[in-house]
């Protein structure tokens, strides 16, 4: 997943689209997928 740094919208796939479909910006920030973290409670 990517997030446009201009309009802050999340774009799922950037396969064929280089520009943001919303604002046309070309710089994205790569979002890391949320990793489920297991909390061990004792
Ligand atoms: Zn955008």
mmCIF file of the protein (N, C-alpha, C, O) and its ligand, coordinates in Angstrom:
data_MODEL
# 
_entry.id   MODEL 
# 
loop_
_entity.id 
_entity.type 
_entity.pdbx_number_of_molecules 
1 polymer     1 
2 non-polymer 1 
# 
_entity_poly.entity_id                      1 
_entity_poly.type                           'polypeptide(L)' 
_entity_poly.nstd_linkage                   no 
_entity_poly.nstd_monomer                   no 
_entity_poly.pdbx_seq_one_letter_code       
;(UNK)(UNK)(UNK)(UNK)(UNK)(UNK)(UNK)(UNK)(UNK)(UNK)(UNK)(UNK)(UNK)(UNK)(UNK)(UNK)
(UNK)(UNK)(UNK)(UNK)(UNK)(UNK)(UNK)(UNK)(UNK)(UNK)(UNK)(UNK)(UNK)(UNK)(UNK)(UNK)
(UNK)(UNK)(UNK)(UNK)(UNK)(UNK)(UNK)(UNK)(UNK)(UNK)
;
_entity_poly.pdbx_seq_one_letter_code_can   XXXXXXXXXXXXXXXXXXXXXXXXXXXXXXXXXXXXXXXXXX 
_entity_poly.pdbx_strand_id                 A 
# 
loop_
_entity_poly_seq.entity_id 
_entity_poly_seq.num 
_entity_poly_seq.mon_id 
_entity_poly_seq.hetero 
1 1  UNK n 
1 2  UNK n 
1 3  UNK n 
1 4  UNK n 
1 5  UNK n 
1 6  UNK n 
1 7  UNK n 
1 8  UNK n 
1 9  UNK n 
1 10 UNK n 
1 11 UNK n 
1 12 UNK n 
1 13 UNK n 
1 14 UNK n 
1 15 UNK n 
1 16 UNK n 
1 17 UNK n 
1 18 UNK n 
1 19 UNK n 
1 20 UNK n 
1 21 UNK n 
1 22 UNK n 
1 23 UNK n 
1 24 UNK n 
1 25 UNK n 
1 26 UNK n 
1 27 UNK n 
1 28 UNK n 
1 29 UNK n 
1 30 UNK n 
1 31 UNK n 
1 32 UNK n 
1 33 UNK n 
1 34 UNK n 
1 35 UNK n 
1 36 UNK n 
1 37 UNK n 
1 38 UNK n 
1 39 UNK n 
1 40 UNK n 
1 41 UNK n 
1 42 UNK n 
# 
loop_
_struct_asym.id 
_struct_asym.entity_id 
A 1 
B 2 
# 
loop_
_chem_comp.id 
_chem_comp.type 
_chem_comp.mon_nstd_flag 
UNK 'L-peptide linking' . 
ZN  non-polymer         . 
# 
_pdbx_entity_nonpoly.entity_id   2 
_pdbx_entity_nonpoly.name        ? 
_pdbx_entity_nonpoly.comp_id     ZN 
# 
_pdbx_nonpoly_scheme.asym_id         B 
_pdbx_nonpoly_scheme.entity_id       2 
_pdbx_nonpoly_scheme.mon_id          ZN 
_pdbx_nonpoly_scheme.ndb_seq_num     1 
_pdbx_nonpoly_scheme.pdb_seq_num     101 
_pdbx_nonpoly_scheme.auth_seq_num    101 
_pdbx_nonpoly_scheme.pdb_mon_id      ZN 
_pdbx_nonpoly_scheme.auth_mon_id     ZN 
_pdbx_nonpoly_scheme.pdb_strand_id   A 
_pdbx_nonpoly_scheme.pdb_ins_code    . 
# 
loop_
_atom_site.group_PDB 
_atom_site.id 
_atom_site.type_symbol 
_atom_site.label_atom_id 
_atom_site.label_alt_id 
_atom_site.label_comp_id 
_atom_site.label_asym_id 
_atom_site.label_entity_id 
_atom_site.label_seq_id 
_atom_site.pdbx_PDB_ins_code 
_atom_site.Cartn_x 
_atom_site.Cartn_y 
_atom_site.Cartn_z 
_atom_site.occupancy 
_atom_site.B_iso_or_equiv 
_atom_site.pdbx_formal_charge 
_atom_site.auth_seq_id 
_atom_site.auth_comp_id 
_atom_site.auth_asym_id 
_atom_site.auth_atom_id 
_atom_site.pdbx_PDB_model_num 
ATOM   1   N  N  . UNK A 1 1  ? 0.837  -1.186  0.000   1.00 0.00 ? 1   UNK A N  1 
ATOM   2   C  CA . UNK A 1 1  ? 0.000  0.000   0.000   1.00 0.00 ? 1   UNK A CA 1 
ATOM   3   C  C  . UNK A 1 1  ? 0.877  1.243   0.000   1.00 0.00 ? 1   UNK A C  1 
ATOM   4   O  O  . UNK A 1 1  ? 1.942  1.281   0.617   1.00 0.00 ? 1   UNK A O  1 
ATOM   5   N  N  . UNK A 1 2  ? 0.407  2.234   -0.695  1.00 0.00 ? 2   UNK A N  1 
ATOM   6   C  CA . UNK A 1 2  ? 1.144  3.486   -0.754  1.00 0.00 ? 2   UNK A CA 1 
ATOM   7   C  C  . UNK A 1 2  ? 0.236  4.631   -0.332  1.00 0.00 ? 2   UNK A C  1 
ATOM   8   O  O  . UNK A 1 2  ? -0.987 4.565   -0.453  1.00 0.00 ? 2   UNK A O  1 
ATOM   9   N  N  . UNK A 1 3  ? 0.860  5.654   0.153   1.00 0.00 ? 3   UNK A N  1 
ATOM   10  C  CA . UNK A 1 3  ? 0.078  6.824   0.529   1.00 0.00 ? 3   UNK A CA 1 
ATOM   11  C  C  . UNK A 1 3  ? 0.670  8.035   -0.159  1.00 0.00 ? 3   UNK A C  1 
ATOM   12  O  O  . UNK A 1 3  ? 1.866  8.309   -0.061  1.00 0.00 ? 3   UNK A O  1 
ATOM   13  N  N  . UNK A 1 4  ? -0.175 8.737   -0.844  1.00 0.00 ? 4   UNK A N  1 
ATOM   14  C  CA . UNK A 1 4  ? 0.260  9.952   -1.516  1.00 0.00 ? 4   UNK A CA 1 
ATOM   15  C  C  . UNK A 1 4  ? 0.617  10.996  -0.468  1.00 0.00 ? 4   UNK A C  1 
ATOM   16  O  O  . UNK A 1 4  ? -0.151 11.248  0.461   1.00 0.00 ? 4   UNK A O  1 
ATOM   17  N  N  . UNK A 1 5  ? 1.757  11.583  -0.622  1.00 0.00 ? 5   UNK A N  1 
ATOM   18  C  CA . UNK A 1 5  ? 2.167  12.543  0.395   1.00 0.00 ? 5   UNK A CA 1 
ATOM   19  C  C  . UNK A 1 5  ? 1.524  13.901  0.157   1.00 0.00 ? 5   UNK A C  1 
ATOM   20  O  O  . UNK A 1 5  ? 1.633  14.797  0.993   1.00 0.00 ? 5   UNK A O  1 
ATOM   21  N  N  . UNK A 1 6  ? 0.865  14.054  -0.963  1.00 0.00 ? 6   UNK A N  1 
ATOM   22  C  CA . UNK A 1 6  ? 0.234  15.329  -1.250  1.00 0.00 ? 6   UNK A CA 1 
ATOM   23  C  C  . UNK A 1 6  ? -1.193 15.366  -0.719  1.00 0.00 ? 6   UNK A C  1 
ATOM   24  O  O  . UNK A 1 6  ? -1.567 16.270  0.028   1.00 0.00 ? 6   UNK A O  1 
ATOM   25  N  N  . UNK A 1 7  ? -1.979 14.377  -1.111  1.00 0.00 ? 7   UNK A N  1 
ATOM   26  C  CA . UNK A 1 7  ? -3.376 14.398  -0.699  1.00 0.00 ? 7   UNK A CA 1 
ATOM   27  C  C  . UNK A 1 7  ? -3.646 13.390  0.405   1.00 0.00 ? 7   UNK A C  1 
ATOM   28  O  O  . UNK A 1 7  ? -4.767 13.284  0.903   1.00 0.00 ? 7   UNK A O  1 
ATOM   29  N  N  . UNK A 1 8  ? -2.608 12.650  0.783   1.00 0.00 ? 8   UNK A N  1 
ATOM   30  C  CA . UNK A 1 8  ? -2.717 11.734  1.922   1.00 0.00 ? 8   UNK A CA 1 
ATOM   31  C  C  . UNK A 1 8  ? -3.749 10.646  1.678   1.00 0.00 ? 8   UNK A C  1 
ATOM   32  O  O  . UNK A 1 8  ? -4.400 10.168  2.607   1.00 0.00 ? 8   UNK A O  1 
ATOM   33  N  N  . UNK A 1 9  ? -3.887 10.266  0.432   1.00 0.00 ? 9   UNK A N  1 
ATOM   34  C  CA . UNK A 1 9  ? -4.824 9.196   0.150   1.00 0.00 ? 9   UNK A CA 1 
ATOM   35  C  C  . UNK A 1 9  ? -4.064 7.908   -0.058  1.00 0.00 ? 9   UNK A C  1 
ATOM   36  O  O  . UNK A 1 9  ? -2.944 7.895   -0.569  1.00 0.00 ? 9   UNK A O  1 
ATOM   37  N  N  . UNK A 1 10 ? -4.684 6.849   0.341   1.00 0.00 ? 10  UNK A N  1 
ATOM   38  C  CA . UNK A 1 10 ? -4.028 5.553   0.265   1.00 0.00 ? 10  UNK A CA 1 
ATOM   39  C  C  . UNK A 1 10 ? -4.381 4.902   -1.057  1.00 0.00 ? 10  UNK A C  1 
ATOM   40  O  O  . UNK A 1 10 ? -5.546 4.789   -1.436  1.00 0.00 ? 10  UNK A O  1 
ATOM   41  N  N  . UNK A 1 11 ? -3.343 4.484   -1.736  1.00 0.00 ? 11  UNK A N  1 
ATOM   42  C  CA . UNK A 1 11 ? -3.523 3.821   -3.022  1.00 0.00 ? 11  UNK A CA 1 
ATOM   43  C  C  . UNK A 1 11 ? -3.074 2.382   -2.873  1.00 0.00 ? 11  UNK A C  1 
ATOM   44  O  O  . UNK A 1 11 ? -1.969 2.098   -2.412  1.00 0.00 ? 11  UNK A O  1 
ATOM   45  N  N  . UNK A 1 12 ? -3.934 1.505   -3.263  1.00 0.00 ? 12  UNK A N  1 
ATOM   46  C  CA . UNK A 1 12 ? -3.642 0.095   -3.043  1.00 0.00 ? 12  UNK A CA 1 
ATOM   47  C  C  . UNK A 1 12 ? -2.534 -0.398  -3.959  1.00 0.00 ? 12  UNK A C  1 
ATOM   48  O  O  . UNK A 1 12 ? -1.560 -0.999  -3.504  1.00 0.00 ? 12  UNK A O  1 
ATOM   49  N  N  . UNK A 1 13 ? -2.686 -0.144  -5.231  1.00 0.00 ? 13  UNK A N  1 
ATOM   50  C  CA . UNK A 1 13 ? -1.717 -0.697  -6.174  1.00 0.00 ? 13  UNK A CA 1 
ATOM   51  C  C  . UNK A 1 13 ? -1.214 0.406   -7.080  1.00 0.00 ? 13  UNK A C  1 
ATOM   52  O  O  . UNK A 1 13 ? -1.963 1.268   -7.540  1.00 0.00 ? 13  UNK A O  1 
ATOM   53  N  N  . UNK A 1 14 ? 0.091  0.343   -7.316  1.00 0.00 ? 14  UNK A N  1 
ATOM   54  C  CA . UNK A 1 14 ? 0.702  1.316   -8.222  1.00 0.00 ? 14  UNK A CA 1 
ATOM   55  C  C  . UNK A 1 14 ? 1.265  0.609   -9.437  1.00 0.00 ? 14  UNK A C  1 
ATOM   56  O  O  . UNK A 1 14 ? 2.301  0.998   -9.977  1.00 0.00 ? 14  UNK A O  1 
ATOM   57  N  N  . UNK A 1 15 ? 0.580  -0.420  -9.852  1.00 0.00 ? 15  UNK A N  1 
ATOM   58  C  CA . UNK A 1 15 ? 1.131  -1.252  -10.912 1.00 0.00 ? 15  UNK A CA 1 
ATOM   59  C  C  . UNK A 1 15 ? 1.235  -0.490  -12.227 1.00 0.00 ? 15  UNK A C  1 
ATOM   60  O  O  . UNK A 1 15 ? 2.308  -0.396  -12.823 1.00 0.00 ? 15  UNK A O  1 
ATOM   61  N  N  . UNK A 1 16 ? 0.123  0.042   -12.662 1.00 0.00 ? 16  UNK A N  1 
ATOM   62  C  CA . UNK A 1 16 ? 0.121  0.696   -13.963 1.00 0.00 ? 16  UNK A CA 1 
ATOM   63  C  C  . UNK A 1 16 ? -0.048 2.200   -13.842 1.00 0.00 ? 16  UNK A C  1 
ATOM   64  O  O  . UNK A 1 16 ? 0.013  2.924   -14.835 1.00 0.00 ? 16  UNK A O  1 
ATOM   65  N  N  . UNK A 1 17 ? -0.260 2.665   -12.616 1.00 0.00 ? 17  UNK A N  1 
ATOM   66  C  CA . UNK A 1 17 ? -0.446 4.091   -12.453 1.00 0.00 ? 17  UNK A CA 1 
ATOM   67  C  C  . UNK A 1 17 ? 0.739  4.662   -11.696 1.00 0.00 ? 17  UNK A C  1 
ATOM   68  O  O  . UNK A 1 17 ? 1.018  4.286   -10.558 1.00 0.00 ? 17  UNK A O  1 
ATOM   69  N  N  . UNK A 1 18 ? 1.414  5.563   -12.349 1.00 0.00 ? 18  UNK A N  1 
ATOM   70  C  CA . UNK A 1 18 ? 2.575  6.165   -11.711 1.00 0.00 ? 18  UNK A CA 1 
ATOM   71  C  C  . UNK A 1 18 ? 2.142  7.355   -10.875 1.00 0.00 ? 18  UNK A C  1 
ATOM   72  O  O  . UNK A 1 18 ? 2.749  7.658   -9.848  1.00 0.00 ? 18  UNK A O  1 
ATOM   73  N  N  . UNK A 1 19 ? 1.127  8.003   -11.303 1.00 0.00 ? 19  UNK A N  1 
ATOM   74  C  CA . UNK A 1 19 ? 0.683  9.198   -10.601 1.00 0.00 ? 19  UNK A CA 1 
ATOM   75  C  C  . UNK A 1 19 ? -0.520 8.892   -9.722  1.00 0.00 ? 19  UNK A C  1 
ATOM   76  O  O  . UNK A 1 19 ? -1.266 7.935   -9.930  1.00 0.00 ? 19  UNK A O  1 
ATOM   77  N  N  . UNK A 1 20 ? -0.660 9.740   -8.752  1.00 0.00 ? 20  UNK A N  1 
ATOM   78  C  CA . UNK A 1 20 ? -1.796 9.606   -7.875  1.00 0.00 ? 20  UNK A CA 1 
ATOM   79  C  C  . UNK A 1 20 ? -3.071 9.869   -8.671  1.00 0.00 ? 20  UNK A C  1 
ATOM   80  O  O  . UNK A 1 20 ? -3.173 10.894  -9.346  1.00 0.00 ? 20  UNK A O  1 
ATOM   81  N  N  . UNK A 1 21 ? -4.031 8.972   -8.604  1.00 0.00 ? 21  UNK A N  1 
ATOM   82  C  CA . UNK A 1 21 ? -5.276 9.171   -9.369  1.00 0.00 ? 21  UNK A CA 1 
ATOM   83  C  C  . UNK A 1 21 ? -6.126 10.302  -8.818  1.00 0.00 ? 21  UNK A C  1 
ATOM   84  O  O  . UNK A 1 21 ? -7.099 10.713  -9.449  1.00 0.00 ? 21  UNK A O  1 
ATOM   85  N  N  . UNK A 1 22 ? -5.775 10.798  -7.671  1.00 0.00 ? 22  UNK A N  1 
ATOM   86  C  CA . UNK A 1 22 ? -6.602 11.836  -7.060  1.00 0.00 ? 22  UNK A CA 1 
ATOM   87  C  C  . UNK A 1 22 ? -6.053 13.228  -7.343  1.00 0.00 ? 22  UNK A C  1 
ATOM   88  O  O  . UNK A 1 22 ? -6.802 14.130  -7.717  1.00 0.00 ? 22  UNK A O  1 
ATOM   89  N  N  . UNK A 1 23 ? -4.738 13.404  -7.165  1.00 0.00 ? 23  UNK A N  1 
ATOM   90  C  CA . UNK A 1 23 ? -4.181 14.740  -7.313  1.00 0.00 ? 23  UNK A CA 1 
ATOM   91  C  C  . UNK A 1 23 ? -3.082 14.792  -8.367  1.00 0.00 ? 23  UNK A C  1 
ATOM   92  O  O  . UNK A 1 23 ? -2.633 15.876  -8.742  1.00 0.00 ? 23  UNK A O  1 
ATOM   93  N  N  . UNK A 1 24 ? -2.646 13.633  -8.846  1.00 0.00 ? 24  UNK A N  1 
ATOM   94  C  CA . UNK A 1 24 ? -1.634 13.629  -9.891  1.00 0.00 ? 24  UNK A CA 1 
ATOM   95  C  C  . UNK A 1 24 ? -0.225 13.756  -9.367  1.00 0.00 ? 24  UNK A C  1 
ATOM   96  O  O  . UNK A 1 24 ? 0.715  13.921  -10.145 1.00 0.00 ? 24  UNK A O  1 
ATOM   97  N  N  . UNK A 1 25 ? -0.065 13.681  -8.078  1.00 0.00 ? 25  UNK A N  1 
ATOM   98  C  CA . UNK A 1 25 ? 1.258  13.765  -7.498  1.00 0.00 ? 25  UNK A CA 1 
ATOM   99  C  C  . UNK A 1 25 ? 2.010  12.463  -7.735  1.00 0.00 ? 25  UNK A C  1 
ATOM   100 O  O  . UNK A 1 25 ? 1.408  11.411  -7.948  1.00 0.00 ? 25  UNK A O  1 
ATOM   101 N  N  . UNK A 1 26 ? 3.304  12.550  -7.695  1.00 0.00 ? 26  UNK A N  1 
ATOM   102 C  CA . UNK A 1 26 ? 4.077  11.363  -8.059  1.00 0.00 ? 26  UNK A CA 1 
ATOM   103 C  C  . UNK A 1 26 ? 4.955  10.864  -6.934  1.00 0.00 ? 26  UNK A C  1 
ATOM   104 O  O  . UNK A 1 26 ? 5.800  9.997   -7.153  1.00 0.00 ? 26  UNK A O  1 
ATOM   105 N  N  . UNK A 1 27 ? 4.783  11.372  -5.777  1.00 0.00 ? 27  UNK A N  1 
ATOM   106 C  CA . UNK A 1 27 ? 5.615  10.912  -4.673  1.00 0.00 ? 27  UNK A CA 1 
ATOM   107 C  C  . UNK A 1 27 ? 4.714  10.249  -3.638  1.00 0.00 ? 27  UNK A C  1 
ATOM   108 O  O  . UNK A 1 27 ? 3.715  10.808  -3.185  1.00 0.00 ? 27  UNK A O  1 
ATOM   109 N  N  . UNK A 1 28 ? 5.106  9.061   -3.295  1.00 0.00 ? 28  UNK A N  1 
ATOM   110 C  CA . UNK A 1 28 ? 4.321  8.310   -2.345  1.00 0.00 ? 28  UNK A CA 1 
ATOM   111 C  C  . UNK A 1 28 ? 5.192  7.916   -1.174  1.00 0.00 ? 28  UNK A C  1 
ATOM   112 O  O  . UNK A 1 28 ? 6.418  7.852   -1.255  1.00 0.00 ? 28  UNK A O  1 
ATOM   113 N  N  . UNK A 1 29 ? 4.509  7.662   -0.102  1.00 0.00 ? 29  UNK A N  1 
ATOM   114 C  CA . UNK A 1 29 ? 5.211  7.057   1.013   1.00 0.00 ? 29  UNK A CA 1 
ATOM   115 C  C  . UNK A 1 29 ? 4.726  5.624   1.141   1.00 0.00 ? 29  UNK A C  1 
ATOM   116 O  O  . UNK A 1 29 ? 3.528  5.341   1.121   1.00 0.00 ? 29  UNK A O  1 
ATOM   117 N  N  . UNK A 1 30 ? 5.670  4.756   1.270   1.00 0.00 ? 30  UNK A N  1 
ATOM   118 C  CA . UNK A 1 30 ? 5.323  3.348   1.291   1.00 0.00 ? 30  UNK A CA 1 
ATOM   119 C  C  . UNK A 1 30 ? 4.866  2.974   2.690   1.00 0.00 ? 30  UNK A C  1 
ATOM   120 O  O  . UNK A 1 30 ? 5.549  3.216   3.685   1.00 0.00 ? 30  UNK A O  1 
ATOM   121 N  N  . UNK A 1 31 ? 3.702  2.383   2.727   1.00 0.00 ? 31  UNK A N  1 
ATOM   122 C  CA . UNK A 1 31 ? 3.173  1.975   4.018   1.00 0.00 ? 31  UNK A CA 1 
ATOM   123 C  C  . UNK A 1 31 ? 3.463  0.498   4.215   1.00 0.00 ? 31  UNK A C  1 
ATOM   124 O  O  . UNK A 1 31 ? 3.208  -0.337  3.347   1.00 0.00 ? 31  UNK A O  1 
ATOM   125 N  N  . UNK A 1 32 ? 3.993  0.215   5.360   1.00 0.00 ? 32  UNK A N  1 
ATOM   126 C  CA . UNK A 1 32 ? 4.232  -1.187  5.638   1.00 0.00 ? 32  UNK A CA 1 
ATOM   127 C  C  . UNK A 1 32 ? 2.952  -1.828  6.148   1.00 0.00 ? 32  UNK A C  1 
ATOM   128 O  O  . UNK A 1 32 ? 2.220  -1.234  6.940   1.00 0.00 ? 32  UNK A O  1 
ATOM   129 N  N  . UNK A 1 33 ? 2.696  -3.025  5.695   1.00 0.00 ? 33  UNK A N  1 
ATOM   130 C  CA . UNK A 1 33 ? 1.482  -3.686  6.143   1.00 0.00 ? 33  UNK A CA 1 
ATOM   131 C  C  . UNK A 1 33 ? 1.520  -3.930  7.645   1.00 0.00 ? 33  UNK A C  1 
ATOM   132 O  O  . UNK A 1 33 ? 2.563  -4.192  8.244   1.00 0.00 ? 33  UNK A O  1 
ATOM   133 N  N  . UNK A 1 34 ? 0.373  -3.833  8.194   1.00 0.00 ? 34  UNK A N  1 
ATOM   134 C  CA . UNK A 1 34 ? 0.279  -3.921  9.635   1.00 0.00 ? 34  UNK A CA 1 
ATOM   135 C  C  . UNK A 1 34 ? 0.549  -5.352  10.082  1.00 0.00 ? 34  UNK A C  1 
ATOM   136 O  O  . UNK A 1 34 ? -0.177 -6.284  9.735   1.00 0.00 ? 34  UNK A O  1 
ATOM   137 N  N  . UNK A 1 35 ? 1.580  -5.492  10.835  1.00 0.00 ? 35  UNK A N  1 
ATOM   138 C  CA . UNK A 1 35 ? 1.935  -6.836  11.265  1.00 0.00 ? 35  UNK A CA 1 
ATOM   139 C  C  . UNK A 1 35 ? 1.253  -7.120  12.600  1.00 0.00 ? 35  UNK A C  1 
ATOM   140 O  O  . UNK A 1 35 ? 1.366  -6.349  13.553  1.00 0.00 ? 35  UNK A O  1 
ATOM   141 N  N  . UNK A 1 36 ? 0.569  -8.207  12.641  1.00 0.00 ? 36  UNK A N  1 
ATOM   142 C  CA . UNK A 1 36 ? -0.059 -8.558  13.909  1.00 0.00 ? 36  UNK A CA 1 
ATOM   143 C  C  . UNK A 1 36 ? 0.987  -8.912  14.951  1.00 0.00 ? 36  UNK A C  1 
ATOM   144 O  O  . UNK A 1 36 ? 1.821  -9.797  14.762  1.00 0.00 ? 36  UNK A O  1 
ATOM   145 N  N  . UNK A 1 37 ? 0.913  -8.216  16.013  1.00 0.00 ? 37  UNK A N  1 
ATOM   146 C  CA . UNK A 1 37 ? 1.915  -8.422  17.063  1.00 0.00 ? 37  UNK A CA 1 
ATOM   147 C  C  . UNK A 1 37 ? 1.253  -9.140  18.238  1.00 0.00 ? 37  UNK A C  1 
ATOM   148 O  O  . UNK A 1 37 ? 0.227  -8.723  18.776  1.00 0.00 ? 37  UNK A O  1 
ATOM   149 N  N  . UNK A 1 38 ? 1.880  -10.202 18.587  1.00 0.00 ? 38  UNK A N  1 
ATOM   150 C  CA . UNK A 1 38 ? 1.309  -10.986 19.670  1.00 0.00 ? 38  UNK A CA 1 
ATOM   151 C  C  . UNK A 1 38 ? 1.897  -10.539 20.994  1.00 0.00 ? 38  UNK A C  1 
ATOM   152 O  O  . UNK A 1 38 ? 3.113  -10.488 21.178  1.00 0.00 ? 38  UNK A O  1 
ATOM   153 N  N  . UNK A 1 39 ? 1.046  -10.233 21.861  1.00 0.00 ? 39  UNK A N  1 
ATOM   154 C  CA . UNK A 1 39 ? 1.497  -9.787  23.180  1.00 0.00 ? 39  UNK A CA 1 
ATOM   155 C  C  . UNK A 1 39 ? 1.377  -10.935 24.157  1.00 0.00 ? 39  UNK A C  1 
ATOM   156 O  O  . UNK A 1 39 ? 0.303  -11.505 24.350  1.00 0.00 ? 39  UNK A O  1 
ATOM   157 N  N  . UNK A 1 40 ? 2.461  -11.249 24.748  1.00 0.00 ? 40  UNK A N  1 
ATOM   158 C  CA . UNK A 1 40 ? 2.446  -12.344 25.711  1.00 0.00 ? 40  UNK A CA 1 
ATOM   159 C  C  . UNK A 1 40 ? 2.213  -11.765 27.103  1.00 0.00 ? 40  UNK A C  1 
ATOM   160 O  O  . UNK A 1 40 ? 3.019  -10.994 27.625  1.00 0.00 ? 40  UNK A O  1 
ATOM   161 N  N  . UNK A 1 41 ? 1.125  -12.149 27.662  1.00 0.00 ? 41  UNK A N  1 
ATOM   162 C  CA . UNK A 1 41 ? 0.819  -11.671 29.005  1.00 0.00 ? 41  UNK A CA 1 
ATOM   163 C  C  . UNK A 1 41 ? 1.040  -12.801 30.005  1.00 0.00 ? 41  UNK A C  1 
ATOM   164 O  O  . UNK A 1 41 ? 0.565  -13.925 29.842  1.00 0.00 ? 41  UNK A O  1 
ATOM   165 N  N  . UNK A 1 42 ? 1.752  -12.458 30.998  1.00 0.00 ? 42  UNK A N  1 
ATOM   166 C  CA . UNK A 1 42 ? 2.019  -13.499 32.004  1.00 0.00 ? 42  UNK A CA 1 
ATOM   167 C  C  . UNK A 1 42 ? 1.236  -13.195 33.266  1.00 0.00 ? 42  UNK A C  1 
ATOM   168 O  O  . UNK A 1 42 ? 1.317  -13.946 34.238  1.00 0.00 ? 42  UNK A O  1 
HETATM 169 ZN ZN . ZN  B 2 .  ? -2.528 12.345  -4.257  1.00 0.00 ? 101 ZN  A ZN 1 
# 
